């Protein structure tokens, strides 16, 4: 952890002055002549994500000036930990723009994030000293969950197969006193999860398919069910992907990683919820017993699904998990999945697609996401398109009849396994940064988690 909690943050640390453009323009004339001249020399004007080092007469570092967008920006200081000289810093009390302490803690921790499991970090990041508070404690819990989510997505499939993903969930369950269960291999058939088994059966025994389940909370609290797509590697199956399409498929369990990250936040913050986390975990492999285009399977719910394409496997494993989660009649069910390329074509990598049965709830979540700078965007569950996923020989098919509306077709497929009247959110996310921004390096990413956490707290209350 690079944020240090201390009641004397200014001791043995360098002052960090935060300012926006307007504030710097007002404050600059009041600086001492040497400081003003130096900041002008290096071109510092308070632009977001910029900074300037102020030297002392003896050549040491006297202070840092940092430009931010606004006081509550969750990425305000994210550009600094890896850019500043190693050492200890504190927020200057007399800074032109007083930064929200929780935003400072979150942005600093995420700015310091590095996935170093295989390659050590090049240098030690700077440390930020802050006085402890409940708001900062919460921010650090959120940052830790986001970092864990990123780590899971970044880990190569060789070391993050279905069993490894289950172990990650088991460790989180043990940490928070939750109950853990997994149903593995052919036991899925006996337990009523034939669709999960079908997709994962071609993997070898060490990477057998499974349904991972975590339960936590008190019986008197409202039930929340989280479902995360856990395809630990996706070859495309017999409808094999090309090399470019397969390159990042270690991240196809990004929905599971994000669902686990949200579960971590809920348990660590002790939200008054009865939490159920479900992760169907498989490897979509190729072997003699792989499921085939044209096959028909009876699902847990009883609907028969025809396989139009084995590369549309995510919705196949999710349908059994959603049906199982719905059996306990939760007040809210949320699934997160790296489900369709169509959502990425429509919205790009930074905007997860939100599908929701209630327009007012969808609008609330979009507004919350924009305010939190953790966005998602509403796409419709357009029932007139349902005919595109209806099969001639089964109830539904896992691919549409054409390329149009692919993300909607996938969402409609999933909706058939969620009972009418059950509050349900489907989030089709990318779980990856394809370009670096401060605090968001290239690689695995947690998306919508801060937005969803805020909504859950508003709806169900906080500890």
Secondary structure, DSSP 8 states (H G I E B T S, - for coil): --EEE-S-TTTTSEEEEEE-HHHHHHHGGGS-HHHHHHHHHHT----TT-EEEEE-TTSSEEEEEEE-S-TT-TTTTTTTTTTS-SSEEEE-TT-SS---HHHHHHHHHHHT----SSS--SS---EEEE---HHHHHHHHHHHHHHHHHHHHHS-GGG-SHHHHHHHHHHHHHHHT-EEEEEETTHHHHHT-HHHHHHHTTS-GGG--EEEEEEES-TTSEEEEEEEEEEEEE--TTS---HHHHTTGGGGGHHHHHHHHHHHHHHHTT-SEEEEEEEEEEEE--STT---TT-EEE-TTS-EEE-S-TT--HHHHHHHHHHHHHTT--SEEEEEE---HHHHHHH-SS-EEEEES-HHHHHHHHHHHHHHT--EEE----GGGGGGGB-SSSSEESS-SSSTTHHHHHHHHHHTTS-TT--EEEEE---EESS-BTTB-SEE---SHHHHHHHHHHHH---
